[in-house]
Amino acid sequence: MLYSSFQAQQTLLDPWRDLAQGVADGLHRLLPEGPAQSSLNELLAGGALARSWAAANEVFARLRTTHHRPEYGIDEVVSLGQTYPVHEEAVMRTPFGTLLRFKKEGAPEQPRVLLVAPMSGHFATLLRDTVRTLLQDHDVYITDWHNARDVPLKHGPFGLDDYIEHLIRFLDRMGPGAHLMAICQPCVPSLAAVALMAQDGHPAQPRSLTLMAGPIDCRVNPTRVNELATERPLSWFEGNMIHTVPWPQKGAGRKVYPGFVQLTAFMSMNRERHEQAFMDMYQAIAAGEPDKVAHAKAFYEEYFAVADLPGEFYLETVHKVFQRYDLARGELMWRGTRVDPSAIRRTALFTVEGERDDICAIGQTVAAQDLCTAVRPYWRQHHVQTGVGHYGVFSGRRWQNEIYPRVRDLIHQTST
């Protein structure tokens, strides 16, 4: 019922938002570019009133969620002092995800890295900055997860076991010698996948595993997110967070955790900050200085593009990762096999945490080091990045200048 009501509201408001954007665009064309001023053209166009009206319409138009994956928009990259064109290549596709390669035309062979994106309400394009940075020195692949509301029921369920299986299949397709890098939520299934491949003696087990700001052991230094997961039983999450995709979507009838619900939860955690961001956006546009908030515009365009999670995956993640801590306790099972991180011997381990991370606190990711007891000491590294929150671990200036060089060095040292 909630999903149908949301969809009806979106259908009702979208034409008005399109109209508002049209009004804003029209007024912007009439008004002179640059900061507000008392010129004749601006006075004739209504001056400050016109700019304020344009700003109000544009902000209203931007307050909408979409369910379409944004573009990565990475057309070229500078690598080894040369500029190479980049195009996206679907290496392997399943109903729930695509193994996507960012192929650099004409570039020499470089270490292959599988970047594991979260399945947490947004598309993998949220890692655009991570991909662009990695492309400087690597052959980059990413888990481009599909929006669950677009997956027909005939393809069956998708749970945590399926996620882990996808990672194993993707690494197998890439072949021996690749590297694995997981961001946030998929740190648990990534560690599990590498452990299972080690237990099986799989030839494609990765040479290095980088885990960044992930909930390996949520018992350590629990955040508000962790507390919310343990305040209620799993039945509450199933009854209140899982909804049915309405007609006429391709996945009509599928049980999902809607992306718009996750977005609402994230925004409510920092409501004042988001409100201020949109107030700043309005004021900058009204003052004729939209470039000042160009970054905020791009961020929210990406942030409001939401993807639904398969209901099974969401519930199993809540239960096994955030309530029972199965992997940390040595109790995680995959299709009847116990996951044993101590089996990992041939894969180097690097864990990264952010000093100000309020989603995955310090101590939760480094817990992987205690689980991987057979990894040689000189193949283990841990780094706490000062001055960053959750997103700063894998995007922005400190990721590019301080964290990435460490990731690059580990990958290249273990590629020889």
N, C-alpha and C positions, 0 to 999 in steps of 0.2 A: 504493500500500500504506500509506504514512504517513497519508494523508487518511482512508482507511477505518478504520485503527486509532484515529486521533483521534476519529472520529465514533462508533465503538463505545464508546470510553472515556466520551465525553460522555453517550451514551445510558445507560450503566451508572451513572454518578455523579449525573446530574440528579435522579432520585427521592430520593437520599440528601441532596442539597443542599436540595431542597424540604422534606424532613422536618426537616433542621437549621434551616431558616428558620422552620418552624412551631413547633419547640421554643423557639427564641429569642423569637418573638413571644408565645408563651404565658407564658414566664417574665417578659418585660417587662410583661405585663398584671398579673401577680401582685405584682411588686415596685413599691414607691412610686416616683414620678418624682423626679428630682433626684439630687444626689450621694449616694453610699452613706452610710448612717447606721445607728445602732443602735436603730432603732424596733422596736416589737413586731411590726408587720406584716412587716417585713423579716426579723426573726429567725425568724418562723414560716415564711417562704418559703425559708429556707435561707441568708439573708444573703449574705455575700461569696461563698460557694460557688455559690449560684444565679446571682449576677451573672456570675461567672467562666464558668460553664457556658453561660449565655446569650450571653456575648461570644464564646466559642469556637465555638458553633454559628453565630452570625451571620457571623463572619469566614470560616468554612468555606463557608457558603452563598454568600458574595460572591466567592469564588475560582472563578469560572466565566466562560467566554466565551460570548457569544451571537452570532447572525448576523442579528439583527433590528435595523433602523434605529430608534434612539431617537427620541422626539418632539423637535421644536425647542422647543416649549412657549412660544412667543412669542405671547401672546394680545392684548397691547396695548402701545403705546409712546407716550411723551410726545414730541411734535414741535411746535415753534413755540409752546410753552407750553400746548398742548392734548393731551389723551389721546385717541388713536385706536385703535379695535379693529383687530386684525391677523388676517387669515386667509390660509392658503396656497392658491395658485392654480397648477395645473400648466398652464403656457403652451404647452409643447411636450414631447412624450415620444417617446423612441426606446427600443429594447430595452435600451440600456446606460445611459441617463441621462434625467433630467427637467430641463427648464428651469423652475425653481420660483420663483414670485414671492410675496413677502410683501406682500400688498396692504393698504394702510392705508385703511380705509373713511372717505370724507369728507375726506381730506387734500388740500391743494392740490397742484398739479403740482410735482414736485421732480426733480432730476437722476437719471437712471436709471443704476444701477450693476450690472454683472454680476460677482459674486464667484465666482472660479474656485477650487473646492475641490480638494485633492489626491486622487488615486486611489492611496492608499498604505497600505491595510490598515484604514482606519477610514472611517466614514460622514461625509458633509458636515456632520452635526450637531456635529462637533467644533468647527466655526466658529460655534457658537451665539452666543458673546459678540461675535464680530466682526459678525455680522448685526444683533444687537440694538443695537450702537453705531451702525452705519451707518444704521439705520432712523430715527434721530433727525432726519436731514437729507436722506435720499435715498429713492428708490423702488428697493428692493433685489430683485435676482434672484440665484439661486445655481445652480451646476451640481450637482444632486443625483444623484450617480452611484449606479447600482444595484449590488447585490452580484452579482459575476460567476457565483457558483454557482447563482443563481436565473435565469440567462439560458439558455434552451434552445439546444442546438447548432444548430438550424435557422437561427438569426440570424447565424451565421458568426463570424469572428474579429473582434477589436478591438485594433488596434495604435496606435502613436503617431500615424500619419497620420489614423486615425479620430478620435482625441482632438482633434487640431487642427481637423479638419473639423467636429466638433460645436461647437467654439467659434465658428467662422465662421458656422455655421447658426444658433446661438443669437443672436449679435449681429445677424445679418440679420433674424431674427424680431423682435428688440427694436426695430430700425429705427435710422435715423441719429440721432446726438447722444448715444449712450450712452457709458458709461465702463467700463473693464475693470480689475479688481483681482485679482491672482493671489497665492496663498499657497503658498510653498515649492515643491514639485516641479513644479506646473503653470506656473511662471514661464517655463520653456523653451517649451512648446507655446503659451503665451499670446503671448509675443514673436513666435513664428513665425507665429501666426494673424494678428496685426496687420500683420506684414511682408508676408504674402501678400495681405492685403486692400489694403494700400497699393500693392503691385506691380500689382494688378488694377484699381486705381481704384475699389474697392468703396465705394458711398455710405454704408454702415453702419460703416466703420472708426471705432473709438472716438475720442473727443476727448481722453481721457487714458488712460494705462496705468501702473498702480501695481504694481510688482514687489516682493514682500516676502519676504526670507529664502529666495531661490531659487537653484538651482545653475546659473546662466548659464555660468560658467566654473569648473569644478572643479579646474583646474590651479592656481588661486590659493589659497594657504594651505590645502592639503588637510587635511581632518579624518579621524578614524578611519573614519567612514562611507565617505569617498572612497577611503581606502586599501584597505578591504575589497573595494571594487568592482574594484580593479585588481590585486589579488593573485592572482586566478585568471582563467582564460580564460572566455569566454562559455559554452563547452560545459559547464563545471563548474556554472554557474548553472542551465543547462537540465536537467542531469542530477540536481541535488540540490535545487533550489528549486521546480521546476515539478511539480505533482501533478495527478491526475485527480479531478474531483468524483465522489464515489460515489453510487450509487443509495440512496435514492429522491429525491434533490434534483432540482429542475427542470432544473438545468444538468448533470445526470449525463453524464459523458463529456467534459466541457469541461476543457481544460488551464488551470490557474490557478496563481497564486502565492498560497497560502492566507493569509488574514488572520492566522490563529493563529501561523503561522511568523514573520510580520513582528512581531507582538506579542511573541513570545518573544525575537526579536533585539533589539527596543527595550528590553525589560525587563532583558535580560542586560547591556546597556551600563551600566545604573545599578542593578544588583541590590541593593546594600546600601541604597540610598535607598528602593526599593520594599518591601524587607523591613521597614525601619524604619517605613514608613507603615502597614503592616498590624499591626505590633506596637503602634504608637501607637493604632490603631483598637481593638485588643483591650483595651488598658489603659483607654482612655476609656470604652468601653462597660461594662467591668467595674466602673469607678468610678461608674457611673451618670451620666456626662456625655457622652452621644453627640453633643450639639451641637458639641462641640469638634472633632469630626472629620466634621462634616456635609459640608464642602467635599471632603474626601478621599473620602467615600462617593460623592458625585456624580461626582467625577472618574473613579474606577475603574469605576463603572457605565457611563460613556461609553467609557472606555478599553478595556474588555473586550468592547465591542460591535464585532466585527471584520467586515470585508468582504473577499472574495477579489478579487484583480486578475486580469484576463484575462492568460493566459500570454504572449501576443504583446506586449502593452503593457509588461509587466514586463521582458521580455528586450530589447526595443528601447530602452527607457529606460536600462537598465544599459549597453547597448552604445553607443548614440549620445550619451547625456548624460554618463555617468560613466566610460566607458572611452575613447571617441574624441573627445569634446568637439566634436561636429560643428557645432553652432550657433556656438560661439566661434571655430572655425577657418574659418567661412564655407563649410562643406561639407554642411550639413543639406539634405536633399532631401525634398520633399513631392510624392508622386505624379508624379515626374519633373521637378518644378520646383525650382530652387535657391532656398532661402529667403534673402532679402537684407534684413536690418534697415536698411540705409542707405536703403532706399526709403521709410521712414517719415518723413513731413514734417508731416502735419496732426495728429499725436497727441502730446500732452505726455507726458513721461516722469518718473516719480518712483520712485526705488529706496530701499529701506529695509533696514537690516541691524541685527542685535543684537550688542552688544559681547561677550556671553558665549555666543554661539551655537556649540554643539559639533557641530551637524549640518550647517549651511551657514555657513561661517566668513566673517568680514569680507573683502571683496574679491571674493567670488564673484558677488554680485548686482549690485554697482556696475559690473561688467564690461559690463553692457548699455549703459551710457552711451557706451562706446567703440565699440560696434557701431552705434548709432543716430546716425551722423555728420550726418545731414541735419536732425535736430531742432534747432530754433533754441535758442541758449544760454539765453534767458529762459524757455524751456519745459522746462528740465531742472532737476531737484532730486535731491539725495541726502541721506539722513539716517542716522546711526548712533545708535541708541538705547543709552545707557549703562545698565548694571545689569540687562540682560535677556538671557535665553537664547533658544532658538528659539521656544518657545511664547509668551514674553512680547512678541514682536514683534506678535502679532495678538490677544492676549487679556490680560486683567488690567488693573491700574490704570495702568501706564505706557502701554499701548496706548490706553486711553480718554482719558487726560489729556495725553499728550505726542505720541503718533504720530498719533492720529486727527485732531486739529485741523489738522495739516499736510495730511493726505489730503483732508479736507473742503474746505480752502481751495483746493487745486489743482483739485479737481473743480468747485467753484462758479466759480472764476475762468475756467475753460475752457468753462463751460456757457453763457456769455453771448455 
